[in-house]
């Protein structure tokens, strides 16, 4: 029985967090959403929702929001592949996670669902889909975001083993779909491709999944996950060139043709990051992103399917929903035709 049970949710103003919030409200939970006063939250609403001002980096505000809750969903994270001050990423993702987990123990939370990332998992040398069995050493991780998520997940796993933290870990792959307000790094690529601003690309591979399926996976982890286990919440493994071609097909335009070696874009990333140090705006090309593009980031959600009953819809539906949402919310120029005015592309629908 979930109706009326109190849940603390961090990260509700973010992409995945807002989707989890919608599922929790739909399931009848009474949700306390810990939100920073400076974070946008006009889009957060629903029966049983209470917005609690605070910050996961402030232990006292975490404790105040958590008292009286039965469950905790710790979804909040600083998901930036570039930041002026990299220490900020670690402060949010590692110190913030420590506060949430220690306070969960202190107030007697029954179960925690911790949102990690596939960034913590080791890829397979042959490029086949990786699973939860291998962990990426922090010293081999590229960029502050990956290193911080590895450190945070290691902290959670140590607290499970040594202090009895009742946590289940979920590792989303690359969510796409409606509600990507920031947008995320992947969302920014989709916007750029849909706007015709990506004439060339570096081939890589991503595991793409609808954000609403990731949110459903969080609730499945609460009800059916085993404490101490981690579960990949993924979808379909897609070459980057296919994603770009599918976006072009949705919009009736030619796909980018110029494929570049990864190292050829290093100067572009350097210039973009240097400009961002002046403007403060996130660069589209980052050194971390370029270095990660050397590898196909393919994953398998078989364990979550088997143990949680997790299911992800076909990737083209997620891509279509993402592009349509970006159009409807003004991220794409009006010169880009709405998908609702175009017939469904059969090649995408049948993928």
Short mmCIF file of the C-alpha atoms (twelve columns), coordinates in Angstrom:
data_MODEL
# 
_entry.id   MODEL 
# 
loop_
_atom_site.group_PDB 
_atom_site.id 
_atom_site.type_symbol 
_atom_site.label_atom_id 
_atom_site.label_alt_id 
_atom_site.label_comp_id 
_atom_site.label_asym_id 
_atom_site.label_seq_id 
_atom_site.Cartn_x 
_atom_site.Cartn_y 
_atom_site.Cartn_z 
_atom_site.pdbx_PDB_model_num 
ATOM 1   C CA . UNK A 1   0.000  0.000  0.000   1 
ATOM 2   C CA . UNK A 2   1.523  3.345  -1.044  1 
ATOM 3   C CA . UNK A 3   -1.359 5.832  -0.828  1 
ATOM 4   C CA . UNK A 4   -0.567 8.588  1.613   1 
ATOM 5   C CA . UNK A 5   2.866  7.259  2.573   1 
ATOM 6   C CA . UNK A 6   5.430  10.036 2.880   1 
ATOM 7   C CA . UNK A 7   8.448  10.072 0.584   1 
ATOM 8   C CA . UNK A 8   11.342 12.514 0.392   1 
ATOM 9   C CA . UNK A 9   12.509 13.232 -3.159  1 
ATOM 10  C CA . UNK A 10  15.666 15.165 -4.002  1 
ATOM 11  C CA . UNK A 11  16.243 16.526 -7.486  1 
ATOM 12  C CA . UNK A 12  12.564 17.035 -8.322  1 
ATOM 13  C CA . UNK A 13  13.318 20.131 -10.406 1 
ATOM 14  C CA . UNK A 14  15.665 18.157 -12.662 1 
ATOM 15  C CA . UNK A 15  14.904 16.059 -15.731 1 
ATOM 16  C CA . UNK A 16  14.812 12.593 -14.168 1 
ATOM 17  C CA . UNK A 17  13.636 13.888 -10.790 1 
ATOM 18  C CA . UNK A 18  10.548 15.561 -12.254 1 
ATOM 19  C CA . UNK A 19  9.641  12.328 -14.042 1 
ATOM 20  C CA . UNK A 20  10.061 10.355 -10.806 1 
ATOM 21  C CA . UNK A 21  7.891  12.936 -9.047  1 
ATOM 22  C CA . UNK A 22  5.117  12.393 -11.575 1 
ATOM 23  C CA . UNK A 23  5.191  8.632  -11.031 1 
ATOM 24  C CA . UNK A 24  5.213  9.000  -7.234  1 
ATOM 25  C CA . UNK A 25  2.220  11.335 -7.314  1 
ATOM 26  C CA . UNK A 26  0.446  8.990  -9.712  1 
ATOM 27  C CA . UNK A 27  1.052  6.107  -7.306  1 
ATOM 28  C CA . UNK A 28  -0.539 8.047  -4.445  1 
ATOM 29  C CA . UNK A 29  2.512  8.930  -2.371  1 
ATOM 30  C CA . UNK A 30  2.642  12.096 -0.305  1 
ATOM 31  C CA . UNK A 31  5.843  13.626 -1.637  1 
ATOM 32  C CA . UNK A 32  8.139  16.109 0.019   1 
ATOM 33  C CA . UNK A 33  10.378 17.548 -2.661  1 
ATOM 34  C CA . UNK A 34  13.595 19.138 -1.402  1 
ATOM 35  C CA . UNK A 35  14.241 22.049 -3.777  1 
ATOM 36  C CA . UNK A 36  16.773 24.832 -3.693  1 
ATOM 37  C CA . UNK A 37  15.131 28.272 -3.582  1 
ATOM 38  C CA . UNK A 38  17.076 29.221 -6.722  1 
ATOM 39  C CA . UNK A 39  15.935 26.165 -8.718  1 
ATOM 40  C CA . UNK A 40  12.977 26.492 -11.105 1 
ATOM 41  C CA . UNK A 41  9.973  24.714 -9.655  1 
ATOM 42  C CA . UNK A 42  6.933  26.285 -11.313 1 
ATOM 43  C CA . UNK A 43  6.440  23.032 -13.236 1 
ATOM 44  C CA . UNK A 44  6.174  20.955 -10.056 1 
ATOM 45  C CA . UNK A 45  2.611  20.340 -8.917  1 
ATOM 46  C CA . UNK A 46  0.243  17.570 -7.947  1 
ATOM 47  C CA . UNK A 47  -1.894 16.198 -5.131  1 
ATOM 48  C CA . UNK A 48  0.057  15.385 -2.003  1 
ATOM 49  C CA . UNK A 49  3.139  17.376 -3.070  1 
ATOM 50  C CA . UNK A 50  4.933  19.638 -0.604  1 
ATOM 51  C CA . UNK A 51  7.883  21.705 -1.782  1 
ATOM 52  C CA . UNK A 52  10.462 22.010 0.994   1 
ATOM 53  C CA . UNK A 53  13.136 24.709 0.572   1 
ATOM 54  C CA . UNK A 54  16.600 23.329 1.219   1 
ATOM 55  C CA . UNK A 55  19.786 21.969 -0.262  1 
ATOM 56  C CA . UNK A 56  21.287 18.491 -0.024  1 
ATOM 57  C CA . UNK A 57  24.612 20.154 0.767   1 
ATOM 58  C CA . UNK A 58  22.994 21.522 3.958   1 
ATOM 59  C CA . UNK A 59  22.600 18.597 6.344   1 
ATOM 60  C CA . UNK A 60  20.100 20.373 8.595   1 
ATOM 61  C CA . UNK A 61  17.690 21.072 5.733   1 
ATOM 62  C CA . UNK A 62  17.932 17.454 4.626   1 
ATOM 63  C CA . UNK A 63  17.077 16.248 8.133   1 
ATOM 64  C CA . UNK A 64  14.152 18.664 8.479   1 
ATOM 65  C CA . UNK A 65  12.659 17.528 5.169   1 
ATOM 66  C CA . UNK A 66  13.177 13.838 5.909   1 
ATOM 67  C CA . UNK A 67  11.631 13.513 9.376   1 
ATOM 68  C CA . UNK A 68  8.351  11.609 9.137   1 
ATOM 69  C CA . UNK A 69  9.097  10.038 5.752   1 
ATOM 70  C CA . UNK A 70  9.133  6.299  5.161   1 
ATOM 71  C CA . UNK A 71  11.169 6.258  1.932   1 
ATOM 72  C CA . UNK A 72  13.797 8.426  0.259   1 
ATOM 73  C CA . UNK A 73  14.499 8.823  -3.451  1 
ATOM 74  C CA . UNK A 74  17.848 10.554 -3.857  1 
ATOM 75  C CA . UNK A 75  17.800 11.601 -7.505  1 
ATOM 76  C CA . UNK A 76  19.558 14.974 -7.278  1 
ATOM 77  C CA . UNK A 77  22.924 15.324 -8.991  1 
ATOM 78  C CA . UNK A 78  25.042 17.963 -10.646 1 
ATOM 79  C CA . UNK A 79  25.015 16.596 -14.202 1 
ATOM 80  C CA . UNK A 80  27.500 18.790 -16.010 1 
ATOM 81  C CA . UNK A 81  30.273 17.598 -18.288 1 
ATOM 82  C CA . UNK A 82  31.867 21.019 -17.822 1 
ATOM 83  C CA . UNK A 83  31.910 23.388 -14.862 1 
ATOM 84  C CA . UNK A 84  33.916 26.494 -14.075 1 
ATOM 85  C CA . UNK A 85  34.505 25.191 -10.552 1 
ATOM 86  C CA . UNK A 86  34.809 21.409 -10.661 1 
ATOM 87  C CA . UNK A 87  34.753 21.255 -6.853  1 
ATOM 88  C CA . UNK A 88  31.066 22.224 -7.024  1 
ATOM 89  C CA . UNK A 89  30.291 18.983 -8.850  1 
ATOM 90  C CA . UNK A 90  31.951 16.915 -6.106  1 
ATOM 91  C CA . UNK A 91  30.313 18.945 -3.364  1 
ATOM 92  C CA . UNK A 92  26.847 18.194 -4.718  1 
ATOM 93  C CA . UNK A 93  27.344 14.636 -5.889  1 
ATOM 94  C CA . UNK A 94  29.526 13.287 -3.092  1 
ATOM 95  C CA . UNK A 95  29.035 15.486 -0.014  1 
ATOM 96  C CA . UNK A 96  25.333 15.894 -0.796  1 
ATOM 97  C CA . UNK A 97  24.905 12.140 -1.137  1 
ATOM 98  C CA . UNK A 98  26.709 11.575 2.171   1 
ATOM 99  C CA . UNK A 99  24.298 13.937 3.922   1 
ATOM 100 C CA . UNK A 100 21.223 12.224 2.469   1 
ATOM 101 C CA . UNK A 101 22.445 8.740  3.339   1 
ATOM 102 C CA . UNK A 102 23.644 9.563  6.854   1 
ATOM 103 C CA . UNK A 103 20.409 11.355 7.678   1 
ATOM 104 C CA . UNK A 104 18.426 8.412  6.268   1 
ATOM 105 C CA . UNK A 105 20.155 6.189  8.811   1 
ATOM 106 C CA . UNK A 106 19.696 8.695  11.587  1 
ATOM 107 C CA . UNK A 107 15.913 9.057  11.172  1 
ATOM 108 C CA . UNK A 108 15.245 5.388  10.392  1 
ATOM 109 C CA . UNK A 109 14.234 5.538  6.727   1 
ATOM 110 C CA . UNK A 110 12.885 2.131  5.661   1 
ATOM 111 C CA . UNK A 111 14.310 2.149  2.125   1 
ATOM 112 C CA . UNK A 112 16.400 4.476  -0.029  1 
ATOM 113 C CA . UNK A 113 16.472 4.429  -3.824  1 
ATOM 114 C CA . UNK A 114 19.740 6.041  -4.876  1 
ATOM 115 C CA . UNK A 115 20.098 7.290  -8.442  1 
ATOM 116 C CA . UNK A 116 23.611 6.565  -9.628  1 
ATOM 117 C CA . UNK A 117 24.625 6.374  -13.308 1 
ATOM 118 C CA . UNK A 118 26.028 3.979  -15.874 1 
ATOM 119 C CA . UNK A 119 29.060 6.284  -15.658 1 
ATOM 120 C CA . UNK A 120 30.143 4.136  -12.683 1 
ATOM 121 C CA . UNK A 121 30.211 0.918  -14.724 1 
ATOM 122 C CA . UNK A 122 33.120 -0.542 -16.677 1 
ATOM 123 C CA . UNK A 123 32.623 -0.786 -20.427 1 
ATOM 124 C CA . UNK A 124 33.540 -3.968 -22.235 1 
ATOM 125 C CA . UNK A 125 36.632 -3.830 -24.448 1 
ATOM 126 C CA . UNK A 126 34.832 -5.497 -27.353 1 
ATOM 127 C CA . UNK A 127 32.068 -2.871 -27.371 1 
ATOM 128 C CA . UNK A 128 29.276 -5.274 -26.388 1 
ATOM 129 C CA . UNK A 129 26.693 -4.280 -23.804 1 
ATOM 130 C CA . UNK A 130 28.095 -3.933 -20.276 1 
ATOM 131 C CA . UNK A 131 26.163 -4.957 -17.174 1 
ATOM 132 C CA . UNK A 132 26.306 -4.288 -13.426 1 
ATOM 133 C CA . UNK A 133 29.138 -6.761 -12.765 1 
ATOM 134 C CA . UNK A 134 32.022 -4.414 -13.542 1 
ATOM 135 C CA . UNK A 135 32.900 -1.118 -11.835 1 
ATOM 136 C CA . UNK A 136 34.964 1.625  -13.436 1 
ATOM 137 C CA . UNK A 137 37.952 2.673  -11.282 1 
ATOM 138 C CA . UNK A 138 37.773 6.348  -10.423 1 
ATOM 139 C CA . UNK A 139 41.258 6.980  -11.807 1 
ATOM 140 C CA . UNK A 140 40.089 5.753  -15.218 1 
ATOM 141 C CA . UNK A 141 37.031 8.014  -15.329 1 
ATOM 142 C CA . UNK A 142 36.903 11.027 -17.640 1 
ATOM 143 C CA . UNK A 143 35.804 14.321 -16.151 1 
ATOM 144 C CA . UNK A 144 34.543 15.576 -12.804 1 
ATOM 145 C CA . UNK A 145 30.993 14.278 -13.285 1 
ATOM 146 C CA . UNK A 146 32.020 10.656 -13.821 1 
ATOM 147 C CA . UNK A 147 34.580 10.706 -11.038 1 
ATOM 148 C CA . UNK A 148 32.094 12.250 -8.617  1 
ATOM 149 C CA . UNK A 149 29.403 9.676  -9.419  1 
ATOM 150 C CA . UNK A 150 31.880 6.827  -8.920  1 
ATOM 151 C CA . UNK A 151 32.905 8.260  -5.561  1 
ATOM 152 C CA . UNK A 152 29.287 8.787  -4.510  1 
ATOM 153 C CA . UNK A 153 28.207 5.272  -5.472  1 
ATOM 154 C CA . UNK A 154 31.203 3.806  -3.665  1 
ATOM 155 C CA . UNK A 155 30.171 5.765  -0.566  1 
ATOM 156 C CA . UNK A 156 26.621 4.379  -0.743  1 
ATOM 157 C CA . UNK A 157 27.827 0.805  -1.210  1 
ATOM 158 C CA . UNK A 158 30.207 1.116  1.732   1 
ATOM 159 C CA . UNK A 159 27.407 2.424  3.936   1 
ATOM 160 C CA . UNK A 160 25.190 -0.484 2.878   1 
ATOM 161 C CA . UNK A 161 27.890 -3.017 3.748   1 
ATOM 162 C CA . UNK A 162 29.253 -1.405 6.903   1 
ATOM 163 C CA . UNK A 163 26.317 0.456  8.432   1 
ATOM 164 C CA . UNK A 164 23.255 -1.351 7.158   1 
ATOM 165 C CA . UNK A 165 21.975 1.451  4.946   1 
ATOM 166 C CA . UNK A 166 18.765 0.062  3.351   1 
ATOM 167 C CA . UNK A 167 19.538 1.338  -0.134  1 
ATOM 168 C CA . UNK A 168 18.886 0.072  -3.648  1 
ATOM 169 C CA . UNK A 169 20.978 1.584  -6.433  1 
ATOM 170 C CA . UNK A 170 19.680 2.354  -9.915  1 
ATOM 171 C CA . UNK A 171 21.965 3.250  -12.806 1 
ATOM 172 C CA . UNK A 172 20.107 5.115  -15.566 1 
ATOM 173 C CA . UNK A 173 21.776 5.149  -18.958 1 
ATOM 174 C CA . UNK A 174 20.987 8.176  -21.174 1 
ATOM 175 C CA . UNK A 175 17.428 9.427  -20.635 1 
ATOM 176 C CA . UNK A 176 15.669 11.425 -23.326 1 
ATOM 177 C CA . UNK A 177 12.082 12.558 -23.693 1 
ATOM 178 C CA . UNK A 178 9.770  15.342 -22.527 1 
ATOM 179 C CA . UNK A 179 10.642 17.723 -19.721 1 
ATOM 180 C CA . UNK A 180 14.362 18.241 -20.395 1 
ATOM 181 C CA . UNK A 181 14.224 21.886 -19.348 1 
ATOM 182 C CA . UNK A 182 17.871 22.586 -18.758 1 
ATOM 183 C CA . UNK A 183 18.535 20.745 -21.188 1 
ATOM 184 C CA . UNK A 184 20.915 17.892 -20.340 1 
ATOM 185 C CA . UNK A 185 24.052 17.411 -22.474 1 
ATOM 186 C CA . UNK A 186 22.208 14.822 -24.582 1 
ATOM 187 C CA . UNK A 187 19.193 17.095 -24.878 1 
ATOM 188 C CA . UNK A 188 21.410 19.919 -26.110 1 
ATOM 189 C CA . UNK A 189 22.751 17.626 -28.818 1 
ATOM 190 C CA . UNK A 190 19.199 16.713 -29.867 1 
ATOM 191 C CA . UNK A 191 18.275 20.405 -30.061 1 
ATOM 192 C CA . UNK A 192 21.382 21.211 -32.088 1 
ATOM 193 C CA . UNK A 193 20.782 18.302 -34.480 1 
ATOM 194 C CA . UNK A 194 17.084 19.148 -34.891 1 
ATOM 195 C CA . UNK A 195 18.033 22.775 -35.588 1 
ATOM 196 C CA . UNK A 196 20.492 21.728 -38.295 1 
ATOM 197 C CA . UNK A 197 23.526 22.920 -36.322 1 
ATOM 198 C CA . UNK A 198 25.485 19.642 -36.403 1 
ATOM 199 C CA . UNK A 199 26.951 19.325 -39.900 1 
ATOM 200 C CA . UNK A 200 29.605 16.866 -38.673 1 
ATOM 201 C CA . UNK A 201 29.878 14.349 -35.864 1 
ATOM 202 C CA . UNK A 202 32.137 11.908 -34.052 1 
ATOM 203 C CA . UNK A 203 30.824 8.356  -34.113 1 
ATOM 204 C CA . UNK A 204 30.118 6.806  -30.747 1 
ATOM 205 C CA . UNK A 205 27.316 4.821  -29.169 1 
ATOM 206 C CA . UNK A 206 24.717 5.540  -26.492 1 
ATOM 207 C CA . UNK A 207 22.097 3.570  -24.616 1 
ATOM 208 C CA . UNK A 208 18.999 5.749  -24.995 1 
ATOM 209 C CA . UNK A 209 15.905 5.353  -22.835 1 
ATOM 210 C CA . UNK A 210 12.648 7.238  -22.317 1 
ATOM 211 C CA . UNK A 211 12.808 9.304  -19.132 1 
ATOM 212 C CA . UNK A 212 9.382  8.033  -18.053 1 
ATOM 213 C CA . UNK A 213 10.624 4.438  -18.219 1 
ATOM 214 C CA . UNK A 214 13.572 5.403  -16.022 1 
ATOM 215 C CA . UNK A 215 11.091 6.906  -13.563 1 
ATOM 216 C CA . UNK A 216 9.009  3.713  -13.550 1 
ATOM 217 C CA . UNK A 217 12.215 1.808  -12.875 1 
ATOM 218 C CA . UNK A 218 12.767 3.856  -9.722  1 
ATOM 219 C CA . UNK A 219 9.414  2.774  -8.313  1 
ATOM 220 C CA . UNK A 220 10.095 -0.826 -9.325  1 
ATOM 221 C CA . UNK A 221 13.391 -0.631 -7.414  1 
ATOM 222 C CA . UNK A 222 11.527 0.584  -4.329  1 
ATOM 223 C CA . UNK A 223 9.056  -2.298 -4.412  1 
ATOM 224 C CA . UNK A 224 11.113 -5.154 -5.848  1 
ATOM 225 C CA . UNK A 225 14.789 -4.229 -5.678  1 
ATOM 226 C CA . UNK A 226 17.199 -6.004 -3.351  1 
ATOM 227 C CA . UNK A 227 19.123 -3.905 -0.855  1 
ATOM 228 C CA . UNK A 228 22.741 -3.522 -1.912  1 
ATOM 229 C CA . UNK A 229 22.081 -4.387 -5.560  1 
ATOM 230 C CA . UNK A 230 22.372 -2.044 -8.505  1 
ATOM 231 C CA . UNK A 231 20.174 -2.073 -11.588 1 
ATOM 232 C CA . UNK A 232 20.790 -0.550 -14.999 1 
ATOM 233 C CA . UNK A 233 17.720 1.356  -16.167 1 
ATOM 234 C CA . UNK A 234 18.453 1.429  -19.863 1 
ATOM 235 C CA . UNK A 235 16.825 1.153  -23.238 1 
ATOM 236 C CA . UNK A 236 18.270 0.623  -26.705 1 
ATOM 237 C CA . UNK A 237 21.911 0.717  -27.758 1 
ATOM 238 C CA . UNK A 238 22.117 3.206  -30.625 1 
ATOM 239 C CA . UNK A 239 25.089 4.359  -32.726 1 
ATOM 240 C CA . UNK A 240 25.317 8.140  -32.624 1 
ATOM 241 C CA . UNK A 241 25.058 8.303  -36.412 1 
ATOM 242 C CA . UNK A 242 21.729 6.453  -36.216 1 
ATOM 243 C CA . UNK A 243 20.373 8.902  -33.651 1 
ATOM 244 C CA . UNK A 244 21.309 11.838 -35.883 1 
ATOM 245 C CA . UNK A 245 19.807 10.132 -38.930 1 
ATOM 246 C CA . UNK A 246 16.604 9.405  -37.012 1 
ATOM 247 C CA . UNK A 247 16.299 13.035 -35.916 1 
ATOM 248 C CA . UNK A 248 16.779 14.127 -39.514 1 
ATOM 249 C CA . UNK A 249 14.156 11.623 -40.687 1 
ATOM 250 C CA . UNK A 250 11.661 12.939 -38.139 1 
ATOM 251 C CA . UNK A 251 12.103 16.446 -39.508 1 
ATOM 252 C CA . UNK A 252 12.431 15.587 -43.181 1 
ATOM 253 C CA . UNK A 253 15.960 16.870 -43.645 1 
ATOM 254 C CA . UNK A 254 19.251 15.241 -44.699 1 
ATOM 255 C CA . UNK A 255 21.327 13.625 -41.976 1 
ATOM 256 C CA . UNK A 256 24.824 14.931 -41.211 1 
ATOM 257 C CA . UNK A 257 27.343 13.289 -43.525 1 
ATOM 258 C CA . UNK A 258 30.746 14.345 -42.222 1 
ATOM 259 C CA . UNK A 259 32.160 11.811 -39.786 1 
ATOM 260 C CA . UNK A 260 35.241 13.034 -37.922 1 
ATOM 261 C CA . UNK A 261 37.843 11.142 -35.887 1 
ATOM 262 C CA . UNK A 262 37.426 11.904 -32.198 1 
ATOM 263 C CA . UNK A 263 40.777 13.677 -31.874 1 
ATOM 264 C CA . UNK A 264 39.869 16.135 -34.647 1 
ATOM 265 C CA . UNK A 265 37.304 17.756 -32.355 1 
ATOM 266 C CA . UNK A 266 39.698 18.308 -29.438 1 
ATOM 267 C CA . UNK A 267 40.628 21.830 -30.625 1 
ATOM 268 C CA . UNK A 268 36.936 22.705 -30.970 1 
ATOM 269 C CA . UNK A 269 36.273 21.493 -27.424 1 
ATOM 270 C CA . UNK A 270 39.240 23.473 -26.094 1 
ATOM 271 C CA . UNK A 271 38.010 26.660 -27.767 1 
ATOM 272 C CA . UNK A 272 34.434 26.033 -26.577 1 
ATOM 273 C CA . UNK A 273 35.525 25.517 -22.986 1 
ATOM 274 C CA . UNK A 274 37.756 28.602 -23.087 1 
ATOM 275 C CA . UNK A 275 34.826 30.682 -24.338 1 
ATOM 276 C CA . UNK A 276 32.612 29.253 -21.605 1 
ATOM 277 C CA . UNK A 277 35.063 30.404 -18.942 1 
ATOM 278 C CA . UNK A 278 34.251 33.937 -20.138 1 
ATOM 279 C CA . UNK A 279 30.525 33.629 -20.861 1 
ATOM 280 C CA . UNK A 280 29.587 31.149 -18.114 1 
ATOM 281 C CA . UNK A 281 27.426 29.218 -20.593 1 
ATOM 282 C CA . UNK A 282 27.976 25.481 -20.957 1 
ATOM 283 C CA . UNK A 283 29.833 24.547 -24.144 1 
ATOM 284 C CA . UNK A 284 28.207 22.181 -26.614 1 
ATOM 285 C CA . UNK A 285 31.565 20.451 -27.136 1 
ATOM 286 C CA . UNK A 286 33.554 19.530 -24.031 1 
ATOM 287 C CA . UNK A 287 36.855 17.754 -23.571 1 
ATOM 288 C CA . UNK A 288 35.150 15.173 -21.364 1 
ATOM 289 C CA . UNK A 289 32.471 14.567 -23.975 1 
ATOM 290 C CA . UNK A 290 34.996 14.202 -26.783 1 
ATOM 291 C CA . UNK A 291 37.098 11.744 -24.782 1 
ATOM 292 C CA . UNK A 292 34.034 9.702  -23.833 1 
ATOM 293 C CA . UNK A 293 33.053 9.564  -27.514 1 
ATOM 294 C CA . UNK A 294 36.013 7.248  -28.101 1 
ATOM 295 C CA . UNK A 295 33.936 4.447  -26.575 1 
ATOM 296 C CA . UNK A 296 30.540 2.977  -27.369 1 
ATOM 297 C CA . UNK A 297 28.608 3.309  -24.145 1 
ATOM 298 C CA . UNK A 298 26.378 0.274  -24.592 1 
ATOM 299 C CA . UNK A 299 24.614 -1.367 -21.648 1 
ATOM 300 C CA . UNK A 300 22.164 -4.145 -20.852 1 
ATOM 301 C CA . UNK A 301 19.084 -3.738 -18.647 1 
ATOM 302 C CA . UNK A 302 18.556 -7.525 -18.445 1 
ATOM 303 C CA . UNK A 303 19.004 -7.645 -14.664 1 
ATOM 304 C CA . UNK A 304 16.391 -4.935 -14.078 1 
ATOM 305 C CA . UNK A 305 14.035 -6.656 -16.502 1 
ATOM 306 C CA . UNK A 306 14.508 -9.968 -14.734 1 
ATOM 307 C CA . UNK A 307 14.383 -8.823 -11.109 1 
ATOM 308 C CA . UNK A 308 12.305 -5.644 -11.190 1 
ATOM 309 C CA . UNK A 309 9.949  -6.358 -14.065 1 
ATOM 310 C CA . UNK A 310 11.426 -3.270 -15.746 1 
ATOM 311 C CA . UNK A 311 10.517 -2.564 -19.385 1 
ATOM 312 C CA . UNK A 312 11.594 0.233  -21.721 1 
ATOM 313 C CA . UNK A 313 9.576  1.340  -24.729 1 
ATOM 314 C CA . UNK A 314 11.200 1.419  -28.199 1 
ATOM 315 C CA . UNK A 315 13.844 4.121  -28.536 1 
ATOM 316 C CA . UNK A 316 12.153 5.933  -31.467 1 
ATOM 317 C CA . UNK A 317 9.201  6.816  -29.243 1 
ATOM 318 C CA . UNK A 318 11.558 8.460  -26.771 1 
ATOM 319 C CA . UNK A 319 13.313 10.387 -29.524 1 
ATOM 320 C CA . UNK A 320 10.034 11.555 -31.052 1 
ATOM 321 C CA . UNK A 321 8.726  12.669 -27.641 1 
ATOM 322 C CA . UNK A 322 11.969 14.568 -26.972 1 
ATOM 323 C CA . UNK A 323 11.976 16.423 -30.297 1 
ATOM 324 C CA . UNK A 324 8.275  17.259 -30.029 1 
ATOM 325 C CA . UNK A 325 8.696  18.583 -26.476 1 
ATOM 326 C CA . UNK A 326 11.640 20.763 -27.481 1 
ATOM 327 C CA . UNK A 327 9.554  22.152 -30.361 1 
ATOM 328 C CA . UNK A 328 6.471  22.777 -28.217 1 
ATOM 329 C CA . UNK A 329 8.512  24.570 -25.555 1 
ATOM 330 C CA . UNK A 330 10.457 26.914 -27.793 1 
ATOM 331 C CA . UNK A 331 13.854 25.253 -27.848 1 
ATOM 332 C CA . UNK A 332 13.661 24.793 -31.618 1 
ATOM 333 C CA . UNK A 333 13.168 27.601 -34.135 1 
ATOM 334 C CA . UNK A 334 9.745  27.861 -35.752 1 
ATOM 335 C CA . UNK A 335 11.421 27.137 -39.073 1 
ATOM 336 C CA . UNK A 336 11.582 23.545 -37.810 1 
ATOM 337 C CA . UNK A 337 8.235  21.926 -38.537 1 
ATOM 338 C CA . UNK A 338 6.312  20.363 -35.680 1 
ATOM 339 C CA . UNK A 339 6.271  16.583 -35.764 1 
ATOM 340 C CA . UNK A 340 2.513  16.720 -35.377 1 
ATOM 341 C CA . UNK A 341 2.347  18.119 -38.923 1 
ATOM 342 C CA . UNK A 342 4.423  15.269 -40.350 1 
ATOM 343 C CA . UNK A 343 3.393  11.662 -40.935 1 
ATOM 344 C CA . UNK A 344 5.026  9.061  -38.684 1 
ATOM 345 C CA . UNK A 345 8.217  7.772  -40.284 1 
ATOM 346 C CA . UNK A 346 7.687  4.053  -40.687 1 
ATOM 347 C CA . UNK A 347 11.401 3.267  -40.442 1 
ATOM 348 C CA . UNK A 348 11.447 4.842  -36.991 1 
ATOM 349 C CA . UNK A 349 8.177  3.359  -35.863 1 
ATOM 350 C CA . UNK A 350 9.321  -0.151 -36.650 1 
ATOM 351 C CA . UNK A 351 12.809 0.144  -35.123 1 
# 
